[in-house]
Amino acid sequence: MTDLSQTPAAAAPRKHGGSLLEKSSRTRKRNAAETRFKAYGIAAITAGLIMLLVLVTTIVGKGTGAFQQTFVTLNVELLEAKLDKKGNRNIEDIKKVTTFGYAPIIKGAMETAIEELGIETGLKPKELAGILSKDVAAQLRDYVIANPDQIGQTVEFRFLASGRVDGYLKGRVTRDSIENDKNISAEQLDLVDALAAAGVLEKTFNLDFITGADASDARPEAAGIGVSMLGSLFMMLVVLALALPIGVAASIYLEEFAPQNWLTDLIEVNISNLAAVPSIVFGILGLAVFINYMHLPTSAPLVGGLVLTLMTLPTIIISTRASLKSVPPSIRDAALGVGASKMQAVFHHVLPLAAPGILTGTIIGLAQALGETAPLLLIGMVGFIASNAPETLSDGLLAPNSAMPAQIYEWAKRADPAFYERAWGGIIILLLFLVTMNTLAVILRRRFERRW
Amino acid sequence: MPTFWLVALLLALSAAGFYGGRRRAIATAAGNVKDLHSLPSYYGYHVSLAAFVPAIGALAIWLLAQPMFIETRVSGMIPAEAVPESSTIGLVMSDVRRVAEGLDLAVEQGLLTAREARNVADSGQDVRALMGEVGVALGDDVRPEVLNAAQAYRNLSNTGRTAMTVVVALLALGGFGWAYSRTHKDFRARNVVERAVLALLVLAASLAILTTIGIVLSMLFETKNFFGLHSWTDFFFGSTWAPNFRGGSELSILPLLWGTLYISFIALLVAVPVGLFAAIYLSEYASGAVRAFAKPLLEILAGIPTIVYGLFALLTVGPALANLFGKGGLLGVEWMAGATSVLTAGLVMGIMLIPFVSSLSDDIINAVPQAMRDGSLGLGATKSETVRQVVMPAALPGIVGAVLLAASRAIGETMIVVMGAGAIAKFSANPLESMTTITTRIVSQLTGDTDFASPETLVAFALGLTLFVLTLGLNVLALYIVRKYREQYE
C-alpha cells in the first residue's frame, strides 16, 4: 500500500524514456502491428464476401437470359397440297408427311411475311427459314396432327427463333463473331433487325425453359430443364422415403438404447467417416452394387435416389441425434415414472418433441442431395437427351432420366455457347430450390425450436 | 415389375394383420380392453410385423444373393477352353448376360415367342442380328457355348424369380397365421413388439457399417480384378497415364496424384489464410452485429453445390485467367493455352473451402478458454499479440485438424476439377497448365460405355480405393488431432 502512495517522481526513470502521453517507438510499432493484424482479418472477410458477390452476380447476370427467348410470330398457310394430298383428312396419311415435308410451308410463310412487311432482302427462301429454330417443323407437324381440320386455313404461330438469332438479340452473338459461322450470315442479321423493328420478332418470357425437355445439340433454343426437374423430384422422393425412417431409427438406437460397447463405437466411427467420404466414392458404390451387381436400370432416378440416400444418411443421423439429445432427460424420467416402457417413452414423448429438429436436419440433407452431381455421372444420368417426361410413378423411378445438376453439367459440356446460358439459367432454378429449402429449415427451427 | 407388386401385397397383408390382430385380441377379452396384457394396438403391430418383416427381409436378401448365385452357376458351365485367349471369363460372362437380356427383350417386344427363344439355337437364326434388332449390341457372333450359358442363365433367373415369389408369399402368410394364432388376451404383445422394434433399430444403425463394407468390398473386388489384368507395379510406381482401349495401356496413378495434390495445395493456399483470418476476426474482433451478418453470408459459400463452382471455373474464372495469361492477353505473355488449368480449379476450390476452414477454426478458437486471453491481455499484450502468441498456439492442433479436413475435401472434390482442371496427365510445376486428377479420371473411365472386363475401366476402382483410403486416412488423423486437443480444456 505504501508503494502505491508514493509520488511518481520517486519512481525509477522509465526504461524507454519519454512520458506516458507520448508513445515510444516500440509502442507505435506494436500498435501498428495490431492495426495491420486487424486489417488482415477485415481483408479476409471482405475477400470472402466479394467472392460471394462475384459468384452471385455472375450467376444472375449470365443466367437470367435463359428465361427469355426470341419468338417469331408468323401466319402460316397450311397448304392442303403439301400436307394432305388426297384431301380426305385421313390422320394416317397426314402422319406420313415428315418434318421435311413441312419445310416448304415454313419457307413460304417467311416469304409472305417479309413481302407483307415490305422488307427488302436478297436472301433465298432457305436462308429466310434459317432464322427460325430447327424445332419449328416438328412444332408445326404436331399442331397439324392434333388439328387436321385446320389444313387449308391460315393459322398464326409463335415460332422459336434459332439459337444464333436469340444470341444476337441478347448480345451473345455479334456481327464480328459470326464471320466464320455457317449457321448464320450478316444478311440474315439485317433481316432479324428489320423483323424486330416491325414487331414480328420479339424477346419474351420463356416458360418452356422451366417446364420443357432437353433438346439435341443443334437446337439450344428449345432446351428446357423441366424433365430433369422431375428426375430430381423422383430422386428426392426416394431419398425422403428411405433416408428419413432409416436415419431416425438409427439415431434413436444410438442415442437412446445403444449400450456402451465395441459395436456402438464401430457404428459411430463409421457414421462420422461416411460423412466425410468423397461423394464420387458413393457413385462408384452405386455403379458396382446397384447397376453392375443388382442389374437395376442405368440412369434411373431410383438408383440415383439410393446412392443419394446412402450419402445423406450420415447428415440426417448427425442432426437427428443432436435434436434427440436436446430433449431433456426429465421428459423421459416423467414418462417412465408414470409407467411407460422405455420404447413408449421414446416414441410417445421424446420423438415428437425432437420432430422439428429432425425435420430441419432432413430438409438440409435433402438440399445437399439435390445439388450433388458427381455420383450421378457414374450411374449414367448424363450423356443423353432427357426428352420424355415420365407419366407414371414406376416410369418416373425406373425410366432413364436426368437430374437438375446433371442436366446443367450436360449443357456445360456442349459446344454451342447458347447452352452455357441454359446452364446458368438452370443454376438459378437449382439455387432457388436450395434457398427455398434452407429458408424453410430456418423458419421451422425458429418457429418450433424449444429451449429447455 | 413383379417385385413392386410383391411389396404392395406385403404392405396390404401387414395392414390387414394390424386390424385382424387387434380385433382378435379384443374378441378374446370379450370386448373388455382392461383384461388385455397390452394395449390393443400392440396386438395389431405384432401380427403386422410378423407378416411383413421376415418376408421383406427374405425378399431383400434374395434380390441380393440371386445374381451372385446365378453368376457362379453359369460361369461354372463355361469350359475353360471356350474362353478365347484374348479375353477373360468375365468378358464371356458379360456376353452371356447380354444375350440373355436380349432374348428376354425379344420376347417382350414380340419378335419371338417364349418357345422360339428357348429353341433359338436349333432354328439356325442369326442371334447377333436378332440382338441388334432389339438394341443389344454384341462385339462378335454368338458362340454356341455362350448361347447355351445364356439359356441356362435365363432358366435360372426365371426359376429364381418364381421361387422368390413363392417363398416371400409363404413367409408373409406363415408369419401372419402364426402371429394371429398366438394372439390371445394373456399374450405379452408389447414386450414382443418392443423387442422386434429394437431389433429393427439396431438394423438401421448397422446400415452405416454395411455401407462402409459395401464401399470397401465393391472396390476391393474390382481392384483385385484390375491387378489381375494389369501389373500393380505400373499402377503405383509407373510414370505415365495413357489409357488405350485397344490394349497396352499405361495406367499409373502417380501423375494423377501429382495433379490432385497440386490443385489441392493451391486451393488450401487460398482457403487457409482467408478462412483463418476471417475466423480470427470474427471470433476475436468483430462486434455481434458484424458477426451475425458476415458469418452466415460466408457460410452460404459452403451451401452452394459444387456444380455451380464447376461452371464458375469453366465459364468465368478459366476464361478470365486465359485473358490475363493467355495468348493476346492483358499481360502480353503466352503462358496459358486454354481456360482449364491447375490455377483455375485451385482458385475456385479455394473459394469453396473458405467457409469450411473458417467455421471449423472459429469453433476451435472459441473453445480456447477466456482465462488465457485475459491473462495475456492483463500482462499488457495487445490483442493481436494475444491471438498470435497465446490463442493460436493453444488452438494450433485443432486448426491443423481443420486444414487436414479441408485437404481431404479438396482431394475428393470432383465437379470443380472435372470442369476446370483439364484432362492431361503429366508432371509439371506450372500452375497455368491443365492437369488431371484422380476424381476426374474416375469419372472419365466410368462414364459412357463401360466394359467391366477391361483394365481401362477397372482402373477406376483402384483409383477410387486409393482415394477412399487417402481421404479416410486424412479424416481419421484430423479427428484424432481435434479430439486430443479438445480433451485438454474440457
Interface residues (C-beta under 8 A of the other chain):
Chain A: R30 N31 A33 E34 R36 F37 K38 Y40 G41 I42 A43 A44 I45 A47 G48 L49 M51 L52 L55 T58 I59 K62 P245 I246 G247 A249 A250 I252 Y253 L254 F257 A258 L266 I267 N270 I271 S272 N273 L274 A276 V277 P278 S279 I280 V281 F282 G283 I284 L285 L287 A288 V289 N292 Y293 M294 H295 L310 L313 P314 I317 S341 M343 A367 L370 G371 E372 T373 A374 L377 L378 G380 V382 G383 S394 L398 P405 I408 Y409 A412 Y420 A423 W424 I427 L430 L431 L434 N438
Chain B: M1 F4 L63 L64 P67 M68 R190 E194 V197 L198 L200 L201 V202 L203 A204 A205 S206 L207 A208 I209 T211 T212 G214 I215 S218 M219 F221 E222 P273 V274 G275 L276 F277 A278 I280 Y281 L282 E284 Y285 A294 L297 L298 I300 L301 G303 I304 P305 T306 I307 V308 G310 L311 F312 L314 L315 T316 I351 I354 P355 S358 T382 K383 S384 E385 V387 R388 L405 S408 R409 I411 G412 E413 T414 M415 V418 M419 T439 I442 V443 L446 T447 G448 T450 F452 A460 F461 G464 L467 F468 T471 L472 N475 V476 L479
